[in-house]
Each structure stands twice: as C-alpha cells, then as structure tokens.
Amino acid sequence: MGTSIIESIKEHKQQPNLKFRLKETAERFTDILFYTLFDAETPVEENMKKLEDTFEELVDLACWDVEKPCAKLWDNYIKKLPYILELLNLDAKAFVEDDPAALSKEEVYLCYPGFYAIAIYRLAHELYAVGFPLVPRLMTEYAHRLTGVDINPGAEIGKSFFIDHATGIVIGETAVIKDHVRIYQGVTLGALYVAKNLQNTKRHPTIEKNVTIYANATILGGNTVIGENSIIGGNVWLTKSIPANSIVSHTPDIKIKTVTNE
C-alpha cells in the first residue's frame, strides 16, 4: 500500500475524538446495568463495582472537557436506580395486564422487545437529563438495533408504559407521554417538519394519560396534544390536537372489483 494512500486517509479522518471503543463500552455498560437490575443470578454488590469501573471508562472516552464534570455524576445516578427499577416493574405489570399473550412478568422481562426498549430508555434518560454526552444516545441506539424500537433518550415517559409487538416504533426527543399509555407496532411520534433551527424547541407531540395508539398511526408536531382517554386507530395520520375521550379512526376506501365471465 502506497504511503500517499495512508497519508490521504489520515488527512481525511476529521474526527480526532471519534473512538469506536466508546460505542462498545456503552453497550457493555448497558448489558451490565440490565443484568444487575433483573437477573436473579447476578450479584448486585459485585456488579455495582463493575458498573462504576465501566462508567469511569465512559467518562474518559466521552467527556472531552479536561475538567470532566461528568465524573461527578456516578453517585447521583446510582441513587436513582431503585426508582428506575420501580418504574420498570410498573411497566412490566402493564404488559401482563394489557397483553393477553403475556403469561407472566418473567416472560415480559425475557421475551418482550418493547419492554427491553423501555428499560434501556429509562436507564439512558437519567444520563441524558444531566447532559452526559453521547452515551445516552448510544444506549438507546443499542436497544434500537436489538428491538426495532427507536426511543430518543430525551423523551419524557410516564408510568406504566406498554409497547406491544414493538417493531418500527419511533418516539422523538421532545415527545411527552403521560401515565398508562399503550402503543402498538409502527407508531411514530415525530416532528411536523425538520429544520436545524428547531433544535431547542418542542417538535414532537404530547400524549396525555390513558391513551391507546394502534398500529402504524403517525402523530406529528410539538403543539399536537392527544387528550386523555383517547383511542387512535391504526394508520391514522394526525398533525393537530384532539380533545380528551376522542376516538380517531382511518376509514379505508373499499371498492369491489367487477369480474366479467367470458
């Protein structure tokens, strides 16, 4: 290989802080977290030391500020883990109560991609909220790759959240989802349009409590509010708010083909 090729590659590597080891370490941190909280055979005390060591690796890789203020976040983060686990147990309970196919909480923890995506979102959200760089997004993208559920760690999600079938769900950064919401595969909670100058504005909808959103519904816009106790039918497209206790449905245009006998 010619020296000129090597030098050209080096010249065009324009991200001096881009280390793929950060991605791998964030995924390892995510796995250790999940096992620590849920696996009955994983010793909590022993794993907390592993988590702390892995967190320090993440600080070294992700926090490029020489003062590394995110090194101070660990103690506050672990204090929140019992509350996060409490929320996730409520999520699992919602799965068992809302899905007739779910026979036990153990099945939800082990088999349901929607639950896994919610779990990693909740664990990442606390780091996102305090401004830890890159890692929260890496955690939720790891879950996205494994489950097909794309939940931005910036979204705000209330208690007892249920995702059925999971695949193809998108929940944007500024979405707000209140308690006891149920959504099905293919649902998008997105922005009405995309422009860089909207970065610090609310771009994604608010879903009030006790709302059900069926498969492939699309709800867009930061000013769009879905009133509580509403039902959004499959394939519905919404860009405006609806009041509480609404039922919104998509009516297909059905035509009967005429068959002629020759």
C-alpha positions as a Python dict, from the first residue, in 0.01 Angstrom:
ca = {
    (1, 'M'): (0, 0, 0),
    (2, 'G'): (143, 334, -105),
    (3, 'T'): (242, 594, 153),
    (4, 'S'): (28, 850, -29),
    (5, 'I'): (-287, 643, 32),
    (6, 'I'): (-216, 611, 403),
    (7, 'E'): (-143, 981, 436),
    (8, 'S'): (-459, 1066, 244),
    (9, 'I'): (-671, 853, 478),
    (10, 'K'): (-513, 1017, 781),
    (11, 'E'): (-575, 1361, 635),
    (12, 'H'): (-945, 1291, 587),
    (13, 'K'): (-1002, 1143, 932),
    (14, 'Q'): (-1159, 1461, 1064),
    (15, 'Q'): (-1292, 1337, 1398),
    (16, 'P'): (-995, 1324, 1637),
    (17, 'N'): (-1221, 1229, 1929),
    (18, 'L'): (-1413, 959, 1742),
    (19, 'K'): (-1330, 632, 1918),
    (20, 'F'): (-1550, 334, 1841),
    (21, 'R'): (-1441, 189, 2173),
    (22, 'L'): (-1689, 438, 2323),
    (23, 'K'): (-1975, 265, 2140),
    (24, 'E'): (-1860, -79, 2253),
    (25, 'T'): (-1813, 36, 2613),
    (26, 'A'): (-2158, 199, 2622),
    (27, 'E'): (-2313, -128, 2504),
    (28, 'R'): (-2121, -324, 2767),
    (29, 'F'): (-2234, -76, 3033),
    (30, 'T'): (-2595, -123, 2915),
    (31, 'D'): (-2571, -501, 2941),
    (32, 'I'): (-2421, -489, 3290),
    (33, 'L'): (-2694, -249, 3402),
    (34, 'F'): (-2971, -473, 3270),
    (35, 'Y'): (-2829, -785, 3434),
    (36, 'T'): (-2770, -603, 3762),
    (37, 'L'): (-3132, -491, 3782),
    (38, 'F'): (-3308, -803, 3653),
    (39, 'D'): (-3100, -1121, 3655),
    (40, 'A'): (-3162, -1320, 3974),
    (41, 'E'): (-2821, -1488, 3950),
    (42, 'T'): (-2621, -1167, 3910),
    (43, 'P'): (-2479, -1040, 4243),
    (44, 'V'): (-2578, -675, 4278),
    (45, 'E'): (-2290, -564, 4502),
    (46, 'E'): (-2025, -722, 4277),
    (47, 'N'): (-2179, -576, 3962),
    (48, 'M'): (-2202, -227, 4108),
    (49, 'K'): (-1822, -221, 4115),
    (50, 'K'): (-1813, -336, 3751),
    (51, 'L'): (-2063, -65, 3663),
    (52, 'E'): (-1858, 203, 3836),
    (53, 'D'): (-1541, 93, 3658),
    (54, 'T'): (-1719, 89, 3322),
    (55, 'F'): (-1870, 429, 3392),
    (56, 'E'): (-1522, 567, 3452),
    (57, 'E'): (-1421, 431, 3111),
    (58, 'L'): (-1717, 613, 2958),
    (59, 'V'): (-1614, 936, 3128),
    (60, 'D'): (-1263, 905, 2989),
    (61, 'L'): (-1393, 836, 2638),
    (62, 'A'): (-1696, 1066, 2615),
    (63, 'C'): (-1622, 1366, 2837),
    (64, 'W'): (-1364, 1557, 2638),
    (65, 'D'): (-1369, 1859, 2869),
    (66, 'V'): (-1044, 1848, 3061),
    (67, 'E'): (-1230, 1910, 3386),
    (68, 'K'): (-1452, 1606, 3318),
    (69, 'P'): (-1752, 1725, 3522),
    (70, 'C'): (-1946, 1410, 3433),
    (71, 'A'): (-1711, 1211, 3657),
    (72, 'K'): (-1916, 1350, 3946),
    (73, 'L'): (-2243, 1203, 3818),
    (74, 'W'): (-2200, 842, 3923),
    (75, 'D'): (-2317, 872, 4285),
    (76, 'N'): (-2631, 1060, 4183),
    (77, 'Y'): (-2702, 812, 3904),
    (78, 'I'): (-2686, 501, 4120),
    (79, 'K'): (-2916, 667, 4376),
    (80, 'K'): (-3181, 680, 4102),
    (81, 'L'): (-3150, 313, 4004),
    (82, 'P'): (-3400, 185, 4265),
    (83, 'Y'): (-3661, 433, 4139),
    (84, 'I'): (-3591, 338, 3777),
    (85, 'L'): (-3634, -27, 3870),
    (86, 'E'): (-3963, 58, 4040),
    (87, 'L'): (-4083, 228, 3720),
    (88, 'L'): (-3977, -69, 3511),
    (89, 'N'): (-4162, -310, 3735),
    (90, 'L'): (-4475, -100, 3676),
    (91, 'D'): (-4409, -118, 3302),
    (92, 'A'): (-4379, -496, 3321),
    (93, 'K'): (-4704, -512, 3516),
    (94, 'A'): (-4873, -309, 3241),
    (95, 'F'): (-4750, -559, 2983),
    (96, 'V'): (-4900, -850, 3177),
    (97, 'E'): (-5229, -666, 3232),
    (98, 'D'): (-5268, -531, 2876),
    (99, 'D'): (-5145, -820, 2662),
    (100, 'P'): (-5350, -1143, 2677),
    (101, 'A'): (-5050, -1329, 2533),
    (102, 'A'): (-4830, -1237, 2832),
    (103, 'L'): (-4844, -1515, 3089),
    (104, 'S'): (-4601, -1379, 3349),
    (105, 'K'): (-4367, -1094, 3433),
    (106, 'E'): (-4077, -1330, 3372),
    (107, 'E'): (-4195, -1372, 3013),
    (108, 'V'): (-4210, -994, 2973),
    (109, 'Y'): (-3858, -943, 3107),
    (110, 'L'): (-3710, -1221, 2895),
    (111, 'C'): (-3909, -1212, 2571),
    (112, 'Y'): (-4064, -872, 2504),
    (113, 'P'): (-3856, -634, 2288),
    (114, 'G'): (-4088, -347, 2382),
    (115, 'F'): (-4004, -391, 2748),
    (116, 'Y'): (-3631, -408, 2676),
    (117, 'A'): (-3650, -86, 2473),
    (118, 'I'): (-3837, 91, 2755),
    (119, 'A'): (-3585, -36, 3012),
    (120, 'I'): (-3284, 95, 2822),
    (121, 'Y'): (-3465, 424, 2752),
    (122, 'R'): (-3532, 477, 3125),
    (123, 'L'): (-3171, 396, 3215),
    (124, 'A'): (-3041, 630, 2944),
    (125, 'H'): (-3286, 912, 3013),
    (126, 'E'): (-3134, 990, 3354),
    (127, 'L'): (-2793, 1039, 3194),
    (128, 'Y'): (-2945, 1248, 2915),
    (129, 'A'): (-3118, 1471, 3170),
    (130, 'V'): (-2786, 1571, 3328),
    (131, 'G'): (-2615, 1627, 2994),
    (132, 'F'): (-2384, 1326, 2980),
    (133, 'P'): (-2255, 1339, 2620),
    (134, 'L'): (-2320, 1069, 2358),
    (135, 'V'): (-2366, 775, 2595),
    (136, 'P'): (-2746, 802, 2644),
    (137, 'R'): (-2794, 805, 2266),
    (138, 'L'): (-2556, 512, 2223),
    (139, 'M'): (-2756, 317, 2481),
    (140, 'T'): (-3093, 374, 2313),
    (141, 'E'): (-2946, 310, 1968),
    (142, 'Y'): (-2816, -23, 2101),
    (143, 'A'): (-3172, -107, 2207),
    (144, 'H'): (-3298, 23, 1870),
    (145, 'R'): (-3069, -217, 1687),
    (146, 'L'): (-3181, -511, 1900),
    (147, 'T'): (-3555, -439, 1909),
    (148, 'G'): (-3655, -213, 1619),
    (149, 'V'): (-3782, 46, 1870),
    (150, 'D'): (-3630, 395, 1840),
    (151, 'I'): (-3688, 594, 2160),
    (152, 'N'): (-3478, 908, 2189),
    (153, 'P'): (-3340, 934, 2545),
    (154, 'G'): (-3471, 1291, 2567),
    (155, 'A'): (-3836, 1187, 2553),
    (156, 'E'): (-4037, 1214, 2875),
    (157, 'I'): (-4235, 897, 2951),
    (158, 'G'): (-4463, 844, 3248),
    (159, 'K'): (-4553, 536, 3448),
    (160, 'S'): (-4693, 204, 3326),
    (161, 'F'): (-4594, 238, 2960),
    (162, 'F'): (-4689, -52, 2731),
    (163, 'I'): (-4546, -122, 2385),
    (164, 'D'): (-4692, -421, 2200),
    (165, 'H'): (-4502, -603, 1924),
    (166, 'A'): (-4254, -314, 1922),
    (167, 'T'): (-4112, -320, 1569),
    (168, 'G'): (-4092, 12, 1386),
    (169, 'I'): (-4186, 245, 1672),
    (170, 'V'): (-4029, 594, 1669),
    (171, 'I'): (-4053, 834, 1966),
    (172, 'G'): (-3881, 1169, 1916),
    (173, 'E'): (-3659, 1365, 2151),
    (174, 'T'): (-3918, 1614, 2277),
    (175, 'A'): (-4216, 1378, 2291),
    (176, 'V'): (-4407, 1372, 2619),
    (177, 'I'): (-4600, 1056, 2713),
    (178, 'K'): (-4807, 1058, 3031),
    (179, 'D'): (-4904, 760, 3251),
    (180, 'H'): (-5079, 442, 3131),
    (181, 'V'): (-5024, 490, 2758),
    (182, 'R'): (-5036, 191, 2520),
    (183, 'I'): (-4886, 193, 2171),
    (184, 'Y'): (-4853, -72, 1902),
    (185, 'Q'): (-4606, -152, 1626),
    (186, 'G'): (-4520, 106, 1364),
    (187, 'V'): (-4634, 410, 1564),
    (188, 'T'): (-4446, 735, 1502),
    (189, 'L'): (-4445, 1028, 1745),
    (190, 'G'): (-4248, 1267, 1527),
    (191, 'A'): (-4181, 1622, 1417),
    (192, 'L'): (-4409, 1801, 1173),
    (193, 'Y'): (-4105, 1910, 976),
    (194, 'V'): (-3730, 1907, 1023),
    (195, 'A'): (-3506, 2216, 1040),
    (196, 'K'): (-3185, 2265, 1237),
    (197, 'N'): (-3305, 2591, 1392),
    (198, 'L'): (-3575, 2392, 1575),
    (199, 'Q'): (-3315, 2210, 1785),
    (200, 'N'): (-3417, 2371, 2115),
    (201, 'T'): (-3793, 2372, 2056),
    (202, 'K'): (-4063, 2114, 2130),
    (203, 'R'): (-4101, 1931, 1799),
    (204, 'H'): (-4285, 1615, 1899),
    (205, 'P'): (-4636, 1552, 2032),
    (206, 'T'): (-4772, 1519, 2385),
    (207, 'I'): (-4975, 1209, 2466),
    (208, 'E'): (-5194, 1251, 2774),
    (209, 'K'): (-5267, 968, 3017),
    (210, 'N'): (-5459, 651, 2934),
    (211, 'V'): (-5429, 686, 2555),
    (212, 'T'): (-5414, 388, 2319),
    (213, 'I'): (-5244, 428, 1980),
    (214, 'Y'): (-5287, 140, 1738),
    (215, 'A'): (-5052, 10, 1470),
    (216, 'N'): (-4889, 241, 1214),
    (217, 'A'): (-5053, 559, 1342),
    (218, 'T'): (-4847, 874, 1286),
    (219, 'I'): (-4876, 1174, 1520),
    (220, 'L'): (-4665, 1479, 1438),
    (221, 'G'): (-4585, 1822, 1578),
    (222, 'G'): (-4476, 1981, 1903),
    (223, 'N'): (-4809, 2157, 1950),
    (224, 'T'): (-5010, 1839, 1893),
    (225, 'V'): (-5174, 1709, 2210),
    (226, 'I'): (-5370, 1384, 2226),
    (227, 'G'): (-5627, 1424, 2500),
    (228, 'E'): (-5650, 1170, 2780),
    (229, 'N'): (-5855, 851, 2745),
    (230, 'S'): (-5846, 879, 2365),
    (231, 'I'): (-5810, 595, 2115),
    (232, 'I'): (-5612, 647, 1795),
    (233, 'G'): (-5691, 382, 1536),
    (234, 'G'): (-5446, 208, 1305),
    (235, 'N'): (-5300, 403, 1011),
    (236, 'V'): (-5432, 737, 1138),
    (237, 'W'): (-5231, 1049, 1046),
    (238, 'L'): (-5262, 1338, 1295),
    (239, 'T'): (-5099, 1682, 1293),
    (240, 'K'): (-5350, 1863, 1516),
    (241, 'S'): (-5461, 1823, 1875),
    (242, 'I'): (-5769, 1624, 1970),
    (243, 'P'): (-5973, 1661, 2291),
    (244, 'A'): (-5997, 1409, 2572),
    (245, 'N'): (-6212, 1098, 2524),
    (246, 'S'): (-6182, 1106, 2143),
    (247, 'I'): (-6187, 812, 1905),
    (248, 'V'): (-5998, 874, 1580),
    (249, 'S'): (-6020, 616, 1302),
    (250, 'H'): (-5899, 569, 949),
    (251, 'T'): (-6170, 457, 708),
    (252, 'P'): (-6031, 277, 403),
    (253, 'D'): (-6178, 338, 60),
    (254, 'I'): (-6303, -6, -40),
    (255, 'K'): (-6406, -80, -397),
    (256, 'I'): (-6536, -414, -519),
    (257, 'K'): (-6374, -533, -836),
    (258, 'T'): (-6619, -635, -1105),
    (259, 'V'): (-6535, -966, -1263),
    (260, 'T'): (-6673, -1045, -1605),
    (261, 'N'): (-6716, -1402, -1725),
    (262, 'E'): (-6609, -1460, -2082),
}
